Amino acid sequence: MTTIATQTDDQLIADAKATLIKNDLGGYTVPTHGLYPFQWNWDSAIVALGWLPFDEPRAWEETTSLLSAQWKNGMVPHVVFHQHSDTYFPGPDIWGVKNNPDSTSITQPPVLATVIRQLFEQTKDRALVDSQISQIVQQLIDYHLWWYKQRDPEYTGLVVSYHPWESGMDNSPAWDDALRAVPKVGWEYTRRDINHIDASERPHKEEYDRFLYLVDFFRKMNFDDTLIYQDCPYRVNDVSIISILHRGTKDLLALCETLNIDNKQTAYLAHRMDLTEAAIGKLWSGETSMFHSFDTRSGKLCGARTNAGLLPFFAGLVNENLTPKLIDVLDDWLADQPFAISSTHPEDPCYEPQRYWRGPIWLHINWMITLGLEDYGFFKQAKQVTDASRNLIYNSGFNESFHAETGARSGGADFSWTAAMALYWLLPNQE
């Protein structure tokens, strides 16, 4: 698609830096003020990449700030409540976690290990790297061990998610059927998200009732991993989490090799990767020629066709027999839309071009898919996705996401991870 840039690259670079600085609350970066006033797990990982080209110490501080909230069992929470804000719900009082700092009791896709490898390899100040890499790598090992041991205690090769918020793709239609099996919360509440964003772009109350039931459930289980695994009414093999975890573990083990870390923990992680590679075929649908998540409670694939089904490229989990079929799907997808890649396939019955994760385009997902395509040698498609992503920021700036058909703003404005993707991936490297 041809587009006319409304700003020069230099202007965009300056604006992207200003966006990160504006959203910096001193050691951590909020996604955007008001709508998301705390530190989010995978947001901060992506944001660290944006700090890297112009403030290396700040990039590393973003990751250590997130890891400061790591639980004793190794889990890194999906939201860290460093300070009070009344613009977001549910806050720490609803989650009921008593840590320092307070946090939620669930996690998010573990892209942090992949980001740390990028920081390790690209940071110019090697003294800065050497001063903290050993501790960070051990924290990442603990985090990935937690994922495999607590979220796949039966050694199936496929970890589970307990809440749509853990996916980061909160309102994806992939979760619709699994979420319907969750009861609705029995108490009244006041949402804050629709004070910032039009309700037509946000999840319906019916979904939110179930989101909050699960939050209650975790607290009532006293955050016990064993009890939650046994009894959680929502338990999904999320293909996006599985793919990001697999790529992250691969990157983590590469770091360990560089640092001469070779022990029982790294051997265990390598074994778990083997299990995932053997099991990933369970998530393939011959009908759609795509990967899907799997509802372990119903024993069925989650039917919606979403961009998560392309993330096995990022993980290196697409075998030679499935690769041409998945590329055919992607080629049709790219040909069918003026912008790319919509979070739900435009021919899927659940597709909505502007509602949260049911159609809008997210640049950090595009970045991960592009890395995977390049790894597989599909440079033409990788360039298509990169060019489409660049056109979105040229046309609409640094928004949370983008309308799948017009490229206009969707979700929050002045968004940190979009600015970060512009600085790290889409715009010329800064010296």
N, C-alpha and C positions, 0 to 999 in steps of 0.2 A: 504494500500500500504506500502511495506517495503522500507525504504530508509537508506542510510548511511550518518550520519551527517559529514559534512566536517569541522565543528568547534565544539569545546566543548561548553557547556552551558555558562561556565564562559567567554569564548572568545566572545560569542554572546552578553552576558549581557554588557560586556565592550564596544563592538562596538556599541550597541544600545544606551548606555548612551552617547558615543562620538558623535553619529549622532545627538541626541537632542542638545547637547552642541554646536556642529558646526552650527546648524540651529537656534540657539538662538540669536535674535537681541536685547536683552535687554528688557525683560518683555513679549515678544511674540516670537513664534517660526514659522519661515517660513516652508511651506511644504518641499521645497527643493530650493536651491539657483538657480537663473537664470530663470528656468521655472515658478516658483511661488514665487516671491520675497516679498510678502506681507502677511498679516494675514488673513487666511480663517476661516470662522465661525465654521463649524463642524470639520475641521482639528484641530483647537485649543482645542475644547472640548475633542477630542480623545487624543490629545497630553498631556493634563493635566493628564490623567491617567498614561501616561508613566513617567512623572516627579515624580508622587506620591511616588513610592517605594524608591527613593533615594534623593529627594529634595522637601519636602512638601510645603515650602513657595513658591517655584517656580511653583508648580502645581496650587496653588491658584492664583498666579499672572497671570498665563496664562488666567484664566477665567475672572479676573477683568480687564485685558487689553482689552479683547474682549468686555466686557460689557461697557467699557469706550466710545465705539462708538455707544451705543444705541441711537436711535432717540427719540425725545420727545414723539412721538406717541407709543413708546414701541418696535418698530422693531429693531432687531439686524442684521446689514447688513452682506452680504455674504463675502465681502472682505473689509478690513480696510487698507487704504493707509497711514500707519504711517510715511513713508518717501519715498523720490523719488527713482524710479528705471526705467530704460529705457529698461529692458529686458522682459517686459510683456505688452501685449495689449489685451483689451482696458484699459487704465489707467484713472485716475480721470478727465482728461480733456475731455474725451469722455462721461463719466457718467454725468458730470455736477452737481454733488452734492457739495454744499458748506457748509460743516460741519467741525467741529474740533474734531477729525481728519476726513479727507475726507474719503468717502466710496462709495461703490456702492449703488444702490437704491432698491436692492432686497435682499432676505434673503436666508437661507439654512435650511436643516432639523434640527429641534430644539432638538438635542440630548443633549444639554448642561444641561438641568434639570436632566436628568438621570445621567450624569457625576457628577454633584454637589452632588446628593444624595450619590454616591459612595465615593466622597471625604469626605463628612460630616461623613459618617459611618466609614471610614477607616483611616482618619488622626489621628495620635497619639498625635500630639500637639493640645490639646483641646483649649488652649488659642488662638492659631492661628485661629481655626474654629470660636470660639465665637466672635472674633474681627470683622468678616466680614459677617457671615452667614445671619444676618437679612437683611442687605442691598442687598445682592445677591438674596435672596429669593424674596424680593419685586421687584427687577428688572426682575426676571424670571416670576413672576406673571404678570407684565406689558407686557412682551413679549408674553406670552401665551394668555392673553386677546386680544392683537393686532391680533394674528393669528385668533382667533375665530370671533372677531367682524369685522375685515377688510377683511378677506379671506373667510368668510362664512356669509355675512350679511343677507342672506335669511334663515338662520337656517336649512340648509339641513342636517347638521351633517358631511359634507365632505368639508374641506377647499380646496381652489384652489391654484394652482401655475401659475405664469405668464411667466415663462422662464425655459427652460431646465436646465440652470445653477442653478436655485433654488433647483432642485432635488439633486444636487451634482453628479447625474448620468448623466452628461451633454449630452453625445452622445448615450444614450440608444436608441435602436430601438423602444422602447415604444413610443417615441415622434415623430416618422417619419411622420405619417399621420397628426397629429395635427400641426406639424411645416410646412408642405407643404401649409397650409392655410395662412401662414404669408408671406407678400411680402418680396422681397429682398431689402436690403439697396441700396440706389441710389448713394453712393459715394465710391471712391476708398480708400483702406486701405492696410496696410502692417502687416501681422500677425507676431508674434514673437515666437509662440509656436513651429513652425516647424524649427526654428533655433536651438532648443534644442533637439527635438525628431523627428525621421523620420516621414515624412508626412503620410506614410502608417499606422501609429498607431493613427493618429489624425483625428478629424472630417474633412469632405470634405468642400471645399469652399462654396458649396451650402448651407450647414447647417450654416456656419459662417455668410453668408450674411443675413440670417434670425435672427440669434442671435443678430446681430448688429442693425437690423431694430427694434427689441423690445427694445433695449437700447435707441435708438432714441425716440421711442414711449413714454417710461416712462418720458423722459425729456420734451417732448412736452406736456405731460399731467401735467407737473409741479409736478410730483410725488404724484398726488392726488389719494388717495385710491378709492374713489367713482367713479371717471372718469375711472380709469384703470379697475376696476371691470366691468363696463358697456361696455367698448369698446375694451379691449385688444383682439387681434385676436388669441392669444394663451391663453387658460384657461382650465387647466386640474386638475381633482381630482387625485393627485399623491398618489398612495397607499403607497409609501415609506414615504413621508412626513406625511400622515395621521397616519400611524402606529407609526412613531417616535414621533409625537406630542402627540398621545394618551398615549404612554408609558411615555413620559416626563411629561405630566400632572398628571398621576398617581403618579409618583415619586415626583413631586412638591407638590401634596396634602399630601403625606406621610410626607414630610419635614414640611409642615405647621402644620400638626397634632402634630408632635414632638415638634415644637416650639410654640404650643398653639395659632396658627393663625387661627381664625375661623370668617369669616366676609362675606359680600356680594360678594366680589371678589372670594373667595374660593367656595362659593355656586354656583356662576355662572360657574366656571370652572367644577365643578362636574356635573352640568346640561348639559354642552356641551359634556362631556364625554358620558353621557346617549344618547344624540342624535347621536353621532358617532357609538356607539354600535348598535343602532337601524338601522343605515343607511349602515353599512359596506357591507351588502349582495348585494348592488348594484354593487359592484366591483368584485363579484364572477362570474366566467364563468363555467357553467356546461360542456361546451365542452372541456375545458382544465383542469378542476378540479384545478384551480388556481385563485388567486386574480390578478386583472389587474387594471391599472389606467383607467380613464374615461375622454374622450374628451367632455367637456360640450358644445363646439360649434357644433360639429357634432352629439352629442348624442349617441356616440358609445364607447365601450370599446377599449382601446389601445391593439392591438392584440398580440404583441410580448410577449413571455414567458421569464420573467426575474427574477433574484433573489429578486427583490422588492416584487414579489408575495408571498414570504415566510416570509416577515417582519410582517404580522399580528400575527404570533406566538410571536414575540417580544412585540407586543402591548397587547397580550391577547385577540385578537379580533376574533379568530377562534373558532366557536361554535362546540359542540360535534358531530353534524351531518357532518360537513365539515372536521373535524380534520383527520379522517382516509383517506379521499380522498387526502388531501394535503400531508400527510405523504407518501402515495403511490407514489406520484409524486416525492417527495424528495428521496425516496429509489431508484427509477429508475435513477434519476439524479446522485446520488452518485455512483451507480453501473456502470454507463456508462462512467465515466471519471476518469482518473488516479489522477487528482487533483480536488479540490472542494473549493467553489462552483462557477462555471462560472457565470458571470454576465448575460449572455443570455443562455437559455437552448440549449444544443448542437444539438438538433433536430429542433430547430427553423430556418426557412429559412434566418433570419437576422443574424445568429450567425457568428461572426468572432473572432477567438481565441485570437487575439492580438490587435485589434482596440479598442480604448478607449471606455469602457463601453459596448461594443458589444460582449464581450466574456471573457476578462481578469478577474482574481479573485482578490477581494479586502478584506483584512483581517478584516477591521473594520465592514464590512457588515457580514462577517462570525461570528464575535464576537456577534453581535446583534442577528443573527439567532440562535446561540448556546444558548444564554441566554433564548430566547423564547422556544427553544426545551426543555431545562432543566425545565422551569416553567411548561411545559405540561407533564413532566415525560418521555420524549423521550431521555433517557440518552445514549442509544446506538448510535443514530444518532448524538447527540451532541458530543460524543467522536469521531465519524468519522470525523466530520467537524473540531474539534479541532486538531486531529492528522494530518489531511491533511494540515491544516494551519501551524502547527509547521514544517512539512516537507518542506513546501515552503521556510521558512526562513533558514532552515538547508541547503537546496540546492542552494538558490539564494540570500539570504541576505535581506536587507531592501529596497526593491523597491516599487515604487508607487503601482504597481499591478503586476500580474504574468500571463504569457501565460497560457491559459486554458488547453493546451494539453501537454506542455513540462515543465511547472513550471518555465521557464526562465524569466528573467526580462522583464517587460512591463512598459512603461512610464518612469518617472523619477527615478534616483538612489538616494541613501542616503536619503530616504524619512521618514519624521518625524512620520507620523501616523503608519507606519508599524513598526518602531522601538518602538513606544509607545505600540503597541499591543503585541510585543515580551516581553517587560518588564513587562507589567501589566497582561497579559493573558497567554502567551505561554511558558514562561521560569520560572524557580523556583523563588519564591518570595525572594527579597533581604531584609535583615535586615538593 
